[in-house]
């Protein structure tokens, strides 16, 4: 398609200018879709590479880490407590306990129903009593909140592992770790 200069566009009549802009808009759609496809592909490629590096780093940390770091994979904060960072370790552990209690007592129920959004409808008995069924809005709301809580837990768990890897390296370099008072400051 011919490209017009600004001066040529100004010399055109309104209808011809509209026609040129109209056809150039539709002619540019395939190129824009191609660029969008490339950007989406690069996003997923980079996402996959990032996840692969994260998993590889977790594996290497587990293999090469000391026993305190390895236990911290299962009991968050253990490495911090054994390295005398008690406040930080207890916060990690408390978050893990809260997550487990939440998932067992509340979140798991809504997460398991998220894909169907409830199957029991409300019923009215002959005597006028209403038995309420499952509320799809509540299932969706609490299910999505549970998904956010899971993402927050994975982030915190990863932070726990990173902290242990960093602390282990600091101790190998014979430097002093930050204490609970340093954290509070």
MDTraj code that builds the backbone (N, CA, C; nanometers):
import mdtraj as md
import numpy as np

residues = "UNK UNK UNK UNK UNK UNK UNK UNK UNK UNK UNK UNK UNK UNK UNK UNK UNK UNK UNK UNK UNK UNK UNK UNK UNK UNK UNK UNK UNK UNK UNK UNK UNK UNK UNK UNK UNK UNK UNK UNK UNK UNK UNK UNK UNK UNK UNK UNK UNK UNK UNK UNK UNK UNK UNK UNK UNK UNK UNK UNK UNK UNK UNK UNK UNK UNK UNK UNK UNK UNK UNK UNK UNK UNK UNK UNK UNK UNK UNK UNK UNK UNK UNK UNK UNK UNK UNK UNK UNK UNK UNK UNK UNK UNK UNK UNK UNK UNK UNK UNK UNK UNK UNK UNK UNK UNK UNK UNK UNK UNK UNK UNK UNK UNK UNK UNK UNK UNK UNK UNK UNK UNK UNK UNK UNK UNK UNK UNK UNK UNK UNK UNK UNK UNK UNK UNK UNK UNK UNK UNK UNK UNK UNK UNK UNK UNK UNK UNK UNK UNK UNK UNK UNK UNK UNK UNK UNK UNK UNK UNK UNK UNK UNK UNK UNK UNK UNK UNK UNK UNK UNK UNK UNK UNK UNK UNK UNK UNK UNK UNK UNK UNK UNK UNK UNK".split()
xyz = np.array([
    [0.0845, -0.1177, 0.0000],
    [0.0000, 0.0000, 0.0000],
    [0.0894, 0.1245, 0.0000],
    [0.0475, 0.2238, -0.0765],
    [0.1268, 0.3463, -0.0896],
    [0.1220, 0.4272, 0.0396],
    [0.2376, 0.4777, 0.0799],
    [0.2463, 0.5642, 0.1967],
    [0.2412, 0.7099, 0.1499],
    [0.1555, 0.7875, 0.2127],
    [0.1399, 0.9279, 0.1774],
    [0.2120, 1.0134, 0.2805],
    [0.2675, 1.1242, 0.2319],
    [0.3297, 1.2196, 0.3235],
    [0.2199, 1.3025, 0.3890],
    [0.2560, 1.3775, 0.4907],
    [0.1585, 1.4633, 0.5585],
    [0.1037, 1.5696, 0.4627],
    [0.1881, 1.6235, 0.3769],
    [0.1448, 1.7254, 0.2829],
    [0.0452, 1.6679, 0.1830],
    [0.0717, 1.5462, 0.1340],
    [-0.0211, 1.4816, 0.0407],
    [-0.1558, 1.4536, 0.1079],
    [-0.1511, 1.4147, 0.2351],
    [-0.2752, 1.3877, 0.3077],
    [-0.3567, 1.5156, 0.3243],
    [-0.2885, 1.6282, 0.3500],
    [-0.3595, 1.7556, 0.3658],
    [-0.4218, 1.8030, 0.2353],
    [-0.3616, 1.7700, 0.1212],
    [-0.4138, 1.8126, -0.0090],
    [-0.5367, 1.7321, -0.0497],
    [-0.5543, 1.6131, 0.0104],
    [-0.6684, 1.5269, -0.0260],
    [-0.7981, 1.5822, 0.0302],
    [-0.9085, 1.5422, -0.0331],
    [-1.0400, 1.5745, 0.0195],
    [-1.0692, 1.4884, 0.1418],
    [-1.1726, 1.5263, 0.2153],
    [-1.2059, 1.4547, 0.3394],
    [-1.2386, 1.3088, 0.3136],
    [-1.3151, 1.2806, 0.2113],
    [-1.3554, 1.1423, 0.1857],
    [-1.2372, 1.0567, 0.1416],
    [-1.1513, 1.1122, 0.0568],
    [-1.0352, 1.0357, 0.0128],
    [-0.9410, 1.0120, 0.1304],
    [-0.9208, 1.1142, 0.2139],
    [-0.8353, 1.0997, 0.3322],
    [-0.8927, 0.9923, 0.4252],
    [-1.0260, 0.9936, 0.4425],
    [-1.0915, 0.8923, 0.5246],
    [-1.0693, 0.7525, 0.4650],
    [-1.0829, 0.7421, 0.3323],
    [-1.0627, 0.6135, 0.2651],
    [-0.9216, 0.5624, 0.2808],
    [-0.8227, 0.6523, 0.2691],
    [-0.6824, 0.6121, 0.2853],
    [-0.6571, 0.5643, 0.4285],
    [-0.7070, 0.6380, 0.5262],
    [-0.6871, 0.5984, 0.6661],
    [-0.7592, 0.4674, 0.6959],
    [-0.8790, 0.4523, 0.6408],
    [-0.9585, 0.3322, 0.6625],
    [-0.8864, 0.2089, 0.6072],
    [-0.8397, 0.2177, 0.4835],
    [-0.7715, 0.1026, 0.4227],
    [-0.6369, 0.0763, 0.4888],
    [-0.5645, 0.1812, 0.5273],
    [-0.4349, 0.1590, 0.5925],
    [-0.4535, 0.0957, 0.7309],
    [-0.5643, 0.1302, 0.7982],
    [-0.5916, 0.0683, 0.9282],
    [-0.6106, -0.0821, 0.9129],
    [-0.6960, -0.1211, 0.8171],
    [-0.7228, -0.2642, 0.7998],
    [-0.6034, -0.3369, 0.7393],
    [-0.5237, -0.2676, 0.6590],
    [-0.4043, -0.3298, 0.6024],
    [-0.2988, -0.3537, 0.7096],
    [-0.3014, -0.2751, 0.8175],
    [-0.2000, -0.2908, 0.9223],
    [-0.2367, -0.3981, 1.0257],
    [-0.3597, -0.4480, 1.0227],
    [-0.4039, -0.5458, 1.1225],
    [-0.3199, -0.6742, 1.1202],
    [-0.2928, -0.7356, 1.0042],
    [-0.2116, -0.8587, 1.0082],
    [-0.0738, -0.8388, 1.0713],
    [-0.0091, -0.7282, 1.0424],
    [0.1219, -0.7010, 1.1026],
    [0.1130, -0.6829, 1.2529],
    [0.0060, -0.6142, 1.2974],
    [-0.0113, -0.5943, 1.4413],
    [-0.0427, -0.7253, 1.5102],
    [-0.1229, -0.8109, 1.4469],
    [-0.1514, -0.9424, 1.5047],
    [-0.0254, -1.0282, 1.5117],
    [0.0581, -1.0181, 1.4082],
    [0.1847, -1.0925, 1.4083],
    [0.2728, -1.0454, 1.5239],
    [0.2843, -0.9139, 1.5425],
    [0.3651, -0.8604, 1.6522],
    [0.3084, -0.9026, 1.7882],
    [0.1750, -0.9018, 1.8001],
    [0.1125, -0.9459, 1.9241],
    [0.1441, -1.0928, 1.9511],
    [0.1353, -1.1745, 1.8470],
    [0.1678, -1.3167, 1.8623],
    [0.3125, -1.3374, 1.9052],
    [0.4022, -1.2593, 1.8479],
    [0.5438, -1.2689, 1.8846],
    [0.5632, -1.2289, 2.0307],
    [0.4977, -1.1210, 2.0729],
    [0.5111, -1.0757, 2.2117],
    [0.4541, -1.1784, 2.3089],
    [0.3407, -1.2380, 2.2747],
    [0.2818, -1.3406, 2.3623],
    [0.3740, -1.4620, 2.3690],
    [0.4277, -1.5015, 2.2547],
    [0.5216, -1.6144, 2.2526],
    [0.6450, -1.5873, 2.3368],
    [0.7011, -1.4676, 2.3255],
    [0.8187, -1.4319, 2.4061],
    [0.7850, -1.4286, 2.5547],
    [0.6640, -1.3810, 2.5878],
    [0.6234, -1.3792, 2.7279],
    [0.6231, -1.5206, 2.7856],
    [0.5603, -1.6143, 2.7144],
    [0.5533, -1.7503, 2.7657],
    [0.6898, -1.8190, 2.7633],
    [0.7721, -1.7856, 2.6653],
    [0.9078, -1.8406, 2.6618],
    [0.9862, -1.7924, 2.7842],
    [0.9825, -1.6623, 2.8110],
    [1.0537, -1.6072, 2.9264],
    [0.9964, -1.6585, 3.0578],
    [0.8633, -1.6767, 3.0632],
    [0.8012, -1.7328, 3.1825],
    [0.8514, -1.8753, 3.2069],
    [0.8560, -1.9545, 3.1015],
    [0.9058, -2.0916, 3.1138],
    [1.0512, -2.0956, 3.1571],
    [1.1326, -2.0085, 3.0987],
    [1.2746, -2.0028, 3.1363],
    [1.2889, -1.9606, 3.2820],
    [1.2088, -1.8622, 3.3249],
    [1.2145, -1.8169, 3.4641],
    [1.1751, -1.9263, 3.5614],
    [1.0694, -2.0003, 3.5278],
    [1.0268, -2.1101, 3.6151],
    [1.1334, -2.2182, 3.6190],
    [1.1938, -2.2488, 3.5040],
    [1.2996, -2.3499, 3.4995],
    [1.4178, -2.3085, 3.5871],
    [1.4610, -2.1820, 3.5785],
    [1.5728, -2.1350, 3.6605],
    [1.5372, -2.1408, 3.8086],
    [1.4127, -2.1050, 3.8428],
    [1.3685, -2.1093, 3.9825],
    [1.3738, -2.2531, 4.0361],
    [1.3211, -2.3469, 3.9586],
    [1.3220, -2.4870, 4.0021],
    [1.4649, -2.5398, 4.0106],
    [1.5495, -2.5050, 3.9142],
    [1.6892, -2.5489, 3.9173],
    [1.7606, -2.4931, 4.0404],
    [1.7384, -2.3642, 4.0709],
    [1.8022, -2.3048, 4.1881],
    [1.7547, -2.3706, 4.3176],
    [1.6241, -2.4034, 4.3238],
    [1.5742, -2.4728, 4.4428],
    [1.6401, -2.6091, 4.4578],
    [1.6545, -2.6807, 4.3469],
    [1.7195, -2.8122, 4.3521],
    [1.8654, -2.8033, 4.3918],
    [1.9373, -2.7074, 4.3343],
    [2.0786, -2.6910, 4.3683],
    [2.0957, -2.6489, 4.5143],
    [2.0073, -2.5633, 4.5627],
    [2.0145, -2.5218, 4.7026],
    [1.9895, -2.6413, 4.7936],
    [1.8955, -2.7256, 4.7569],
    [1.8680, -2.8431, 4.8400],
    [1.9861, -2.9395, 4.8375],
    [2.0432, -2.9636, 4.7212],
    [2.1536, -3.0595, 4.7093],
    [2.2788, -3.0093, 4.7805],
    [2.3120, -2.8814, 4.7627],
    [2.4367, -2.8284, 4.8161],
    [2.4202, -2.7599, 4.9515],
    [2.2989, -2.7447, 4.9986],
    [2.2763, -2.6769, 5.1255],
    [2.3091, -2.7658, 5.2451],
    [2.3257, -2.7032, 5.3607],
    [2.3508, -2.7812, 5.4821],
    [2.2193, -2.8384, 5.5342],
    [2.2271, -2.9133, 5.6416],
    [2.1077, -2.9814, 5.6928],
    [2.0023, -2.8836, 5.7419],
    [2.0442, -2.7679, 5.7902],
    [1.9477, -2.6679, 5.8370],
    [1.8647, -2.6137, 5.7210],
    [1.9315, -2.5921, 5.6087],
    [1.8616, -2.5441, 5.4899],
    [1.7662, -2.6504, 5.4378],
    [1.8091, -2.7758, 5.4391],
    [1.7236, -2.8845, 5.3899],
    [1.5990, -2.9007, 5.4759],
    [1.6121, -2.8882, 5.6073],
    [1.4950, -2.8995, 5.6944],
    [1.4008, -2.7811, 5.6706],
    [1.4572, -2.6658, 5.6343],
    [1.3747, -2.5468, 5.6105],
    [1.2850, -2.5603, 5.4880],
    [1.3141, -2.6544, 5.4017],
    [1.2238, -2.6797, 5.2906],
    [1.0891, -2.7304, 5.3409],
    [1.0894, -2.7988, 5.4545],
    [0.9678, -2.8607, 5.5074],
    [0.9124, -2.7875, 5.6291],
    [0.9994, -2.7327, 5.7116],
    [0.9588, -2.6551, 5.8289],
    [1.0167, -2.5155, 5.8103],
    [0.9319, -2.4254, 5.7637],
    [0.9795, -2.2904, 5.7350],
    [1.0304, -2.2240, 5.8622],
    [1.1432, -2.1559, 5.8504],
    [1.1995, -2.0831, 5.9625],
    [1.2954, -2.1639, 6.0475],
    [1.3059, -2.2937, 6.0226],
    [1.3923, -2.3783, 6.1044],
    [1.5378, -2.3333, 6.0969],
    [1.5855, -2.3070, 5.9760],
    [1.7235, -2.2629, 5.9590],
    [1.7504, -2.1297, 6.0274],
    [1.6533, -2.0396, 6.0231],
    [1.6698, -1.9100, 6.0885],
    [1.6785, -1.9264, 6.2395],
    [1.5911, -2.0098, 6.2961],
    [1.5921, -2.0295, 6.4419],
    [1.7235, -2.0935, 6.4859],
    [1.7710, -2.1946, 6.4126],
    [1.8966, -2.2600, 6.4515],
    [2.0180, -2.1713, 6.4288],
    [2.0025, -2.0687, 6.3478],
    [2.1130, -1.9732, 6.3274],
    [2.0932, -1.8475, 6.4120],
    [2.0094, -1.8587, 6.5117],
    [1.9841, -1.7535, 6.6111],
    [1.9155, -1.6297, 6.5541],
    [1.8387, -1.6467, 6.4487],
    [1.7521, -1.5410, 6.3970],
    [1.6095, -1.5813, 6.4336],
    [1.5816, -1.5777, 6.5621],
    [1.4606, -1.6380, 6.6168],
    [1.3349, -1.5660, 6.5683],
    [1.3326, -1.4350, 6.5698],
    [1.2139, -1.3605, 6.5281],
    [1.1765, -1.3922, 6.3830],
    [1.2735, -1.3864, 6.2949],
    [1.2499, -1.4150, 6.1538],
    [1.2022, -1.5594, 6.1353],
    [1.2658, -1.6514, 6.2043],
    [1.2285, -1.7920, 6.1949],
    [1.0880, -1.8183, 6.2458],
    [1.0524, -1.7554, 6.3577],
    [0.9179, -1.7756, 6.4119],
    [0.8107, -1.7160, 6.3208],
    [0.8415, -1.6057, 6.2545],
    [0.7458, -1.5469, 6.1602],
    [0.7232, -1.6396, 6.0405],
    [0.8315, -1.6969, 5.9878],
    [0.8164, -1.7930, 5.8786],
    [0.7339, -1.9134, 5.9239],
    [0.7650, -1.9659, 6.0426],
    [0.6940, -2.0829, 6.0929],
    [0.5467, -2.0519, 6.1172],
    [0.5185, -1.9349, 6.1747],
    [0.3792, -1.8964, 6.2007],
    [0.3013, -1.8863, 6.0695],
    [0.3629, -1.8321, 5.9662],
    [0.2949, -1.8219, 5.8375],
    [0.2646, -1.9605, 5.7818],
    [0.3579, -2.0537, 5.7979],
    [0.3343, -2.1896, 5.7502],
    [0.2193, -2.2558, 5.8255],
    [0.2159, -2.2389, 5.9570],
    [0.1081, -2.2979, 6.0372],
    [-0.0265, -2.2370, 5.9986],
    [-0.0303, -2.1053, 5.9828],
    [-0.1551, -2.0389, 5.9424],
    [-0.2010, -2.0894, 5.8063],
    [-0.1085, -2.1063, 5.7146],
    [-0.1434, -2.1559, 5.5815],
    [-0.2027, -2.2963, 5.5885],
    [-0.1397, -2.3843, 5.6641],
    [-0.1889, -2.5223, 5.6741],
    [-0.3268, -2.5257, 5.7390],
    [-0.3442, -2.4512, 5.8476],
    [-0.4737, -2.4484, 5.9162],
    [-0.5807, -2.3919, 5.8234],
    [-0.5488, -2.2851, 5.7510],
    [-0.6438, -2.2240, 5.6581],
    [-0.6836, -2.3219, 5.5474],
    [-0.5846, -2.3887, 5.4886],
    [-0.6139, -2.4786, 5.3778],
    [-0.6949, -2.5998, 5.4230],
    [-0.6629, -2.6540, 5.5385],
    [-0.7357, -2.7716, 5.5867],
    [-0.8760, -2.7328, 5.6326],
    [-0.8881, -2.6224, 5.7022],
    [-1.0165, -2.5865, 5.7612],
    [-1.1092, -2.5074, 5.6731],
    [-1.0590, -2.4358, 5.5744],
    [-1.1451, -2.3429, 5.5021],
    [-1.1140, -2.3390, 5.3520],
    [-0.9909, -2.3092, 5.3178],
    [-0.9549, -2.2824, 5.1786],
    [-0.9687, -2.4009, 5.0867],
    [-0.9335, -2.5193, 5.1344],
    [-0.9412, -2.6386, 5.0505],
    [-1.0828, -2.6681, 5.0050],
    [-1.1803, -2.6424, 5.0926],
    [-1.3205, -2.6670, 5.0591],
    [-1.3634, -2.5786, 4.9418],
    [-1.3289, -2.4512, 4.9472],
    [-1.3702, -2.3599, 4.8402],
    [-1.2864, -2.3794, 4.7142],
    [-1.1620, -2.4157, 4.7310],
    [-1.0769, -2.4393, 4.6149],
    [-1.1255, -2.5614, 4.5369],
    [-1.1722, -2.6640, 4.6083],
    [-1.2198, -2.7844, 4.5402],
    [-1.3509, -2.7607, 4.4656],
    [-1.4277, -2.6610, 4.5034],
    [-1.5552, -2.6313, 4.4376],
    [-1.5437, -2.5173, 4.3365],
    [-1.4265, -2.4617, 4.3210],
    [-1.4110, -2.3435, 4.2363],
    [-1.4483, -2.3710, 4.0907],
    [-1.4173, -2.4875, 4.0405],
    [-1.4428, -2.5129, 3.8989],
    [-1.5889, -2.5444, 3.8686],
    [-1.6714, -2.5791, 3.9703],
    [-1.8132, -2.6050, 3.9441],
    [-1.9041, -2.4976, 4.0026],
    [-1.8529, -2.4200, 4.0964],
    [-1.9260, -2.3099, 4.1600],
    [-2.0569, -2.3544, 4.2263],
    [-2.0567, -2.4712, 4.2832],
    [-2.1729, -2.5171, 4.3605],
    [-2.2732, -2.5925, 4.2769],
    [-2.3348, -2.6937, 4.3390],
    [-2.4323, -2.7755, 4.2669],
    [-2.5674, -2.7809, 4.3372],
    [-2.5717, -2.7410, 4.4624],
    [-2.6968, -2.7501, 4.5374],
    [-2.7704, -2.6163, 4.5306],
    [-2.8949, -2.6223, 4.4802],
    [-2.9769, -2.5016, 4.4724],
    [-3.0560, -2.4851, 4.6016],
    [-3.1030, -2.3643, 4.6267],
    [-3.1872, -2.3384, 4.7444],
    [-3.3223, -2.4070, 4.7258],
    [-3.3805, -2.4520, 4.8366],
    [-3.5096, -2.5210, 4.8314],
    [-3.6044, -2.4590, 4.9329],
    [-3.7320, -2.4532, 4.8966],
    [-3.8355, -2.4085, 4.9897],
    [-3.9225, -2.5290, 5.0233],
    [-3.9321, -2.5613, 5.1522],
    [-4.0119, -2.6746, 5.1962],
    [-4.1594, -2.6374, 5.1985],
    [-4.2454, -2.7368, 5.2169],
    [-4.3902, -2.7152, 5.2174],
    [-4.4344, -2.6194, 5.3271],
    [-4.3617, -2.6206, 5.4404],
    [-4.4009, -2.5328, 5.5509],
    [-4.3426, -2.3917, 5.5370],
    [-4.2768, -2.3608, 5.4232],
    [-4.2239, -2.2268, 5.3995],
    [-4.0796, -2.2084, 5.4431],
    [-4.0209, -2.3110, 5.5019],
    [-3.8815, -2.3029, 5.5442],
    [-3.7906, -2.3071, 5.4216],
    [-3.6913, -2.2198, 5.4206],
    [-3.5973, -2.2135, 5.3085],
    [-3.4666, -2.2793, 5.3511],
    [-3.4220, -2.3744, 5.2717],
    [-3.2905, -2.4363, 5.2914],
    [-3.2002, -2.3795, 5.1824],
    [-3.1038, -2.3034, 5.2256],
    [-3.0164, -2.2366, 5.1294],
    [-2.9128, -2.3338, 5.0747],
    [-2.8915, -2.3271, 4.9448],
    [-2.7905, -2.4095, 4.8786],
    [-2.6557, -2.3402, 4.8803],
    [-2.5718, -2.3832, 4.7909],
    [-2.4379, -2.3252, 4.7828],
    [-2.4436, -2.1921, 4.7076],
    [-2.3747, -2.0944, 4.7616],
    [-2.3705, -1.9625, 4.6999],
    [-2.2504, -1.9562, 4.6052],
    [-2.2770, -1.9485, 4.4764],
    [-2.1696, -1.9487, 4.3758],
    [-2.0762, -1.8296, 4.3925],
    [-2.1323, -1.7150, 4.4307],
    [-2.0489, -1.5971, 4.4489],
    [-1.9478, -1.6192, 4.5613],
    [-1.9937, -1.6743, 4.6740],
    [-1.9018, -1.7011, 4.7854],
    [-1.7966, -1.8039, 4.7474],
    [-1.8374, -1.9063, 4.6755],
    [-1.7405, -2.0082, 4.6324],
    [-1.6345, -1.9446, 4.5445],
    [-1.6761, -1.8611, 4.4503],
    [-1.5801, -1.7961, 4.3620],
    [-1.4902, -1.7000, 4.4397],
    [-1.5482, -1.6204, 4.5266],
    [-1.4715, -1.5229, 4.6035],
    [-1.3671, -1.5922, 4.6911],
    [-1.4105, -1.6877, 4.7708],
    [-1.3173, -1.7545, 4.8616],
    [-1.2198, -1.8450, 4.7867],
    [-1.2625, -1.8992, 4.6738],
    [-1.1713, -1.9791, 4.5930],
    [-1.0591, -1.8953, 4.5344],
    [-1.0932, -1.7789, 4.4818],
    [-0.9911, -1.6900, 4.4252],
    [-0.9001, -1.6359, 4.5355],
    [-0.9580, -1.6005, 4.6512],
    [-0.8748, -1.5562, 4.7636],
    [-0.7794, -1.6672, 4.8078],
    [-0.8264, -1.7907, 4.8043],
    [-0.7402, -1.9035, 4.8384],
    [-0.6259, -1.9163, 4.7387],
    [-0.6545, -1.8951, 4.6108],
    [-0.5473, -1.8984, 4.5102],
    [-0.4429, -1.7901, 4.5371],
    [-0.4882, -1.6702, 4.5742],
    [-0.3932, -1.5634, 4.6090],
    [-0.3111, -1.6009, 4.7326],
    [-0.3756, -1.6646, 4.8282],
    [-0.3057, -1.7068, 4.9503],
    [-0.2016, -1.8137, 4.9172],
    [-0.2319, -1.9026, 4.8235],
    [-0.1357, -2.0043, 4.7816],
    [-0.0151, -1.9386, 4.7152],
    [-0.0401, -1.8397, 4.6298],
    [0.0704, -1.7674, 4.5648],
    [0.1554, -1.6963, 4.6699],
    [0.0904, -1.6348, 4.7689],
    [0.1652, -1.5682, 4.8765],
    [0.2476, -1.6689, 4.9562],
    [0.1931, -1.7881, 4.9781],
    [0.2675, -1.8912, 5.0505],
    [0.3895, -1.9372, 4.9713],
    [0.3714, -1.9588, 4.8407],
    [0.4848, -2.0014, 4.7576],
    [0.5930, -1.8946, 4.7567],
    [0.5529, -1.7680, 4.7487],
    [0.6493, -1.6578, 4.7528],
    [0.7242, -1.6568, 4.8866],
    [0.6510, -1.6726, 4.9963],
    [0.7135, -1.6704, 5.1289],
    [0.8022, -1.7919, 5.1489],
    [0.7596, -1.9070, 5.1005],
    [0.8412, -2.0286, 5.1108],
    [0.9711, -2.0099, 5.0343],
    [0.9628, -1.9525, 4.9135],
    [1.0820, -1.9253, 4.8345],
    [1.1734, -1.8255, 4.9061],
    [1.1139, -1.7243, 4.9686],
    [1.1919, -1.6271, 5.0454],
    [1.2635, -1.6950, 5.1620],
    [1.1962, -1.7890, 5.2271],
    [1.2553, -1.8660, 5.3354],
    [1.3787, -1.9424, 5.2859],
    [1.3677, -2.0068, 5.1704],
    [1.4800, -2.0832, 5.1145],
    [1.5949, -1.9895, 5.0783],
    [1.5629, -1.8745, 5.0168],
    [1.6671, -1.7778, 4.9811],
    [1.7396, -1.7268, 5.1057],
    [1.6627, -1.6980, 5.2114],
    [1.7227, -1.6518, 5.3361],
    [1.8205, -1.7554, 5.3910],
    [1.7840, -1.8804, 5.3861],
    [1.8727, -1.9848, 5.4364],
    [1.9982, -1.9971, 5.3514],
    [1.9825, -1.9869, 5.2190],
    [2.0994, -1.9941, 5.1311],
    [2.1934, -1.8768, 5.1581],
    [2.1377, -1.7570, 5.1742],
    [2.2196, -1.6381, 5.2018],
    [2.2882, -1.6501, 5.3378],
    [2.2122, -1.6917, 5.4400],
    [2.2700, -1.7064, 5.5741],
    [2.3806, -1.8100, 5.5760],
    [2.3600, -1.9192, 5.5038],
    [2.4633, -2.0228, 5.4977],
    [2.5907, -1.9676, 5.4347],
    [2.5769, -1.8886, 5.3294],
    [2.6942, -1.8301, 5.2630],
    [2.7633, -1.7281, 5.3532],
    [2.6851, -1.6486, 5.4257],
    [2.7446, -1.5508, 5.5179],
    [2.8274, -1.6217, 5.6247],
    [2.7755, -1.7302, 5.6784],
    [2.8494, -1.8045, 5.7804],
    [2.9733, -1.8729, 5.7228],
    [2.9655, -1.9197, 5.5968],
    [3.0831, -1.9785, 5.5326],
    [3.1929, -1.8746, 5.5140],
    [3.1514, -1.7490, 5.4883],
    [3.2480, -1.6405, 5.4725],
    [3.2931, -1.5854, 5.6068],
    [3.2484, -1.6476, 5.7152],
    [3.2841, -1.6117, 5.8533],
    [3.2471, -1.4668, 5.8854],
    [3.1286, -1.4273, 5.8417],
    [3.0755, -1.2962, 5.8757],
    [2.9643, -1.3151, 5.9771],
    [2.9167, -1.2035, 6.0324],
    [2.8138, -1.2072, 6.1360],
    [2.6756, -1.1941, 6.0732],
    [2.5821, -1.2783, 6.1184],
    [2.4447, -1.2705, 6.0713],
    [2.3706, -1.1596, 6.1443],
    [2.2662, -1.1079, 6.0804],
    [2.1811, -1.0095, 6.1453],
    [2.0991, -1.0781, 6.2535],
    [2.0787, -1.0095, 6.3633],
    [1.9995, -1.0645, 6.4728],
    [1.8567, -1.0117, 6.4625],
    [1.7719, -1.0554, 6.5549],
    [1.6347, -1.0064, 6.5604],
    [1.6291, -0.8568, 6.5849],
    [1.7193, -0.8046, 6.6662],
    [1.7233, -0.6607, 6.6908],
    [1.7614, -0.5843, 6.5643],
    [1.8530, -0.6408, 6.4854],
    [1.8888, -0.5774, 6.3579],
    [1.7673, -0.5733, 6.2655],
    [1.6879, -0.6808, 6.2656],
    [1.5673, -0.6835, 6.1832],
    [1.4685, -0.5773, 6.2282],
    [1.4517, -0.5604, 6.3579],
    [1.3582, -0.4619, 6.4099],
    [1.4041, -0.3195, 6.3769],
    [1.5341, -0.2977, 6.3790],
    [1.5861, -0.1650, 6.3447],
    [1.5634, -0.1373, 6.1983],
])
top = md.Topology()
chain = top.add_chain()
for i, resn in enumerate(residues, 1):
    res = top.add_residue(resn, chain, resSeq=i)
    for name in ("N", "CA", "C"):
        top.add_atom(name, md.element.get_by_symbol(name[0]), res)
traj = md.Trajectory(xyz[None], top)
